[in-house]
Amino acid sequence: MTGLRWALAAVAIAAAAWLFIHAAGQRLLYPAPPRPSVDVALEAAAERIWLEGAGARTEAFFLASTAPANESTATPLVLYAHGNGELIDYWLDQFEPLRAAGISVLLVEYPGYGRSAGRPSEASIQHAMITAFDWAASQPRVDREHIIGWGRSLGGGAVCALARARPLAALVLESTFVSVRAMASEMFAIPGFLVRDPFDNLAVVRAFPGPILLLHGEHDPSIPVEHARMLNAAAAHSELHLLPCGHNDCERPWALIEEFLLRR
């Protein structure tokens, strides 16, 4: 019986450790900012979209192209996924160069972030991104053959999760990782099997048939630049541009990004 008690105690300790690591990992991976106390004011060319699915209501902002065009013209679309400590509210005025070049943008919130219902997880984020893609592809004002996934930091995992399920024309991966499992192992020596949401970007990039633009700060203290190099080495059609910055202070090379998006 003594041996049995020790075995049961060991199992209980292991289960408690797993629960602790899981809870701590979820808080580190999804540190959602406080819900905004006031609503955002949208400009005339911006529209709030509510995406319904799987019991969760997710918010998105559609930012129409501001380039002069025929009203019947379908525009390319960037489907954007932000970092884990951000909200779509932060990005409303950040894509003016693309919009002026004739590209529309859809900012998609994560479940449990901002005004969106639900809880964040790899599965729920993937579902939100799929719902956003399907909504965009159904819009006459969007060129459904030219929907690009752009993800920053955790958002790279979000758009790669989308790429597993929907035909994106291209990917822009900004300051992102090869996988959460790799990050957990490197930063905290946590075994991969304890990571609930692996976000395996490396596997997606390796299988992705389209072009990929990789942007990464050379001095990134959060996600080492080696992750970008590994993603670039794994991709069939990619280009890597290293920027003289860290993780949250990178100025975007708009001319380079615009040229990449419009050459598709």
C-alpha positions in Angstrom: 0.0 0.0 0.0 2.9 2.3 0.7 4.1 1.9 -2.9 0.6 2.6 -4.2 0.3 5.7 -2.1 3.6 7.0 -3.4 2.5 6.2 -7.0 -0.8 8.1 -6.4 1.1 11.0 -4.9 3.4 11.2 -7.8 0.5 11.2 -10.3 -1.2 13.9 -8.3 1.9 16.1 -8.2 2.4 15.6 -11.9 -1.2 16.5 -12.6 -0.9 19.6 -10.5 2.3 20.6 -12.2 0.7 20.1 -15.6 -2.3 22.3 -14.6 0.0 25.0 -13.2 2.2 25.0 -16.4 -0.9 25.1 -18.6 -2.5 28.0 -16.7 0.7 30.0 -16.6 1.4 29.3 -20.3 -2.1 30.5 -21.3 -1.6 33.7 -19.4 1.8 34.3 -21.0 0.5 33.4 -24.5 -2.7 35.5 -24.3 -2.2 38.5 -22.1 -5.2 40.3 -23.4 -5.3 44.1 -22.7 -8.2 45.4 -20.6 -11.4 45.8 -22.6 -11.7 49.4 -23.9 -13.8 51.6 -21.7 -15.0 53.7 -24.7 -15.9 52.6 -28.2 -13.8 53.5 -31.2 -14.8 56.2 -33.6 -14.7 54.8 -37.2 -14.0 56.8 -40.2 -16.3 56.8 -43.2 -14.3 54.2 -45.1 -14.1 51.8 -42.1 -16.8 49.4 -41.1 -17.4 47.2 -38.0 -18.1 43.6 -38.8 -19.5 41.0 -36.3 -18.4 37.5 -37.2 -20.7 34.8 -35.9 -19.6 31.2 -35.4 -19.1 28.3 -32.9 -21.1 30.2 -30.3 -18.6 33.1 -30.2 -19.2 36.6 -31.6 -15.9 38.1 -32.9 -15.4 41.7 -33.9 -13.5 42.8 -37.0 -12.9 46.1 -38.7 -13.0 46.3 -42.5 -10.9 49.2 -43.8 -11.7 49.8 -47.4 -9.1 50.9 -50.0 -9.0 54.6 -50.3 -7.5 54.6 -53.8 -9.7 56.1 -56.6 -11.4 53.2 -58.3 -14.6 52.1 -60.0 -17.2 51.2 -57.4 -17.5 47.7 -58.9 -13.8 47.0 -58.6 -12.8 44.2 -56.3 -9.7 45.0 -54.3 -7.0 42.8 -52.9 -7.4 42.3 -49.1 -4.9 41.9 -46.3 -6.4 39.9 -43.4 -4.4 41.1 -40.4 -3.7 39.4 -37.1 -2.1 41.4 -34.3 0.3 40.5 -31.4 -0.8 38.8 -28.2 -0.8 42.0 -26.1 -2.7 44.2 -28.6 -6.3 44.8 -29.8 -7.6 45.6 -33.3 -8.4 49.1 -32.0 -4.6 49.9 -32.0 -4.3 49.3 -35.7 -7.1 51.4 -37.2 -4.8 54.1 -38.6 -1.7 52.0 -39.3 -2.4 50.8 -42.9 -2.9 54.1 -44.8 -0.1 53.4 -47.2 -1.6 50.1 -48.3 -5.1 51.5 -48.5 -3.9 54.4 -50.6 -2.3 51.8 -53.0 -5.6 50.1 -53.6 -5.5 47.3 -50.9 -8.3 46.8 -48.3 -7.6 45.5 -44.8 -9.6 43.4 -42.4 -8.5 43.6 -38.8 -9.7 40.4 -36.9 -10.0 40.3 -33.2 -9.2 37.2 -31.1 -11.9 35.5 -29.1 -11.8 36.9 -25.5 -10.0 40.1 -26.6 -11.6 43.5 -26.6 -15.3 43.3 -27.3 -15.2 39.8 -28.7 -16.8 36.8 -26.8 -15.2 33.5 -26.1 -11.7 32.5 -24.9 -8.5 32.6 -26.9 -6.9 29.3 -28.0 -5.3 28.1 -31.2 -8.6 26.4 -32.2 -10.8 29.4 -31.4 -8.4 31.8 -33.1 -8.3 29.6 -36.2 -12.0 29.5 -36.3 -12.3 33.3 -36.0 -9.8 33.7 -38.9 -11.6 31.1 -41.0 -14.9 32.9 -40.4 -13.3 36.2 -41.3 -11.8 34.8 -44.6 -15.2 33.3 -45.6 -16.9 36.6 -44.9 -14.3 38.5 -47.0 -14.4 36.0 -49.8 -18.2 36.5 -50.1 -17.9 40.3 -50.6 -18.1 41.6 -54.1 -15.7 44.4 -53.2 -13.0 41.9 -52.3 -10.9 40.0 -54.9 -11.3 36.5 -53.3 -8.2 35.2 -55.3 -6.1 37.9 -53.7 -6.6 37.5 -49.9 -3.3 37.8 -48.1 -2.7 36.7 -44.5 -0.5 39.1 -42.5 0.4 38.2 -38.9 2.6 40.0 -36.4 4.2 38.0 -33.5 1.3 35.7 -32.2 -0.6 36.8 -35.3 1.9 34.9 -37.4 0.5 31.7 -35.7 -3.1 33.0 -36.4 -2.6 33.4 -40.2 -0.6 30.2 -40.5 -3.5 28.4 -38.7 -5.8 30.0 -41.3 -3.4 28.9 -44.2 -4.0 25.3 -43.1 -7.7 25.7 -43.9 -8.1 28.3 -46.6 -6.3 29.2 -49.8 -4.4 32.4 -49.0 -2.7 34.1 -52.0 0.4 35.0 -49.9 1.7 35.3 -46.3 3.4 38.2 -44.6 5.0 37.0 -41.3 6.3 39.8 -39.1 8.4 39.1 -36.0 6.9 35.6 -35.5 8.1 32.2 -34.4 8.6 28.7 -35.8 6.3 27.4 -33.1 5.1 28.0 -29.5 6.6 24.7 -28.6 10.0 25.9 -29.7 9.6 29.1 -27.8 8.5 27.4 -24.6 11.5 25.0 -24.8 14.0 27.8 -25.5 12.7 30.3 -22.9 11.4 28.1 -20.1 12.7 24.6 -20.8 9.1 23.4 -21.0 8.6 20.0 -22.8 6.7 20.3 -26.0 4.0 17.9 -24.9 2.9 20.3 -22.2 2.1 23.1 -24.7 -1.6 23.1 -25.5 -1.5 25.5 -28.4 1.6 24.7 -30.5 1.0 27.1 -33.4 3.4 25.1 -35.6 4.3 27.8 -38.2 7.2 25.9 -39.5 5.1 23.1 -40.7 2.7 25.5 -42.4 5.5 27.5 -44.1 7.1 24.3 -45.3 3.9 23.2 -47.1 2.6 26.7 -48.2 2.7 26.9 -52.0 2.5 30.6 -52.4 4.9 33.5 -51.7 5.9 34.5 -48.2 7.4 37.8 -47.0 9.3 37.5 -43.7 10.1 40.7 -41.7 12.0 40.5 -38.5 14.0 42.8 -36.2 17.7 41.9 -36.0 17.7 42.8 -32.3 14.3 41.2 -31.3 14.5 40.3 -27.6 11.2 38.5 -27.6 11.4 36.2 -30.6 15.0 35.6 -31.7 15.8 36.4 -35.3 16.9 32.8 -35.8 13.2 31.9 -35.9 12.8 34.0 -39.1 15.9 32.4 -40.6 14.5 29.0 -40.0 11.1 29.9 -41.5 12.9 31.3 -44.5 15.0 28.2 -45.0 11.9 26.0 -44.8 9.8 27.9 -47.3 9.7 27.1 -51.0 9.0 30.7 -52.1 10.1 33.3 -49.4 12.1 36.4 -49.0 13.5 37.5 -45.6 14.2 41.1 -44.8 15.9 41.9 -41.5 15.1 45.3 -39.9 17.3 47.4 -37.6 15.0 47.1 -34.6 13.7 44.9 -31.8 10.2 43.5 -31.5 7.7 46.4 -31.0 9.7 49.3 -32.4 10.1 48.3 -36.1 9.2 50.8 -38.7 7.5 49.0 -41.5 9.2 49.2 -45.0 6.0 50.1 -46.7 7.4 50.4 -50.2 8.8 46.9 -50.0 5.5 45.5 -48.5 3.4 47.3 -51.2 5.6 45.9 -54.0 5.4 42.4 -52.6 1.6 42.5 -52.2 0.9 44.1 -55.6 3.1 41.9 -57.7 1.0 38.8 -56.9 
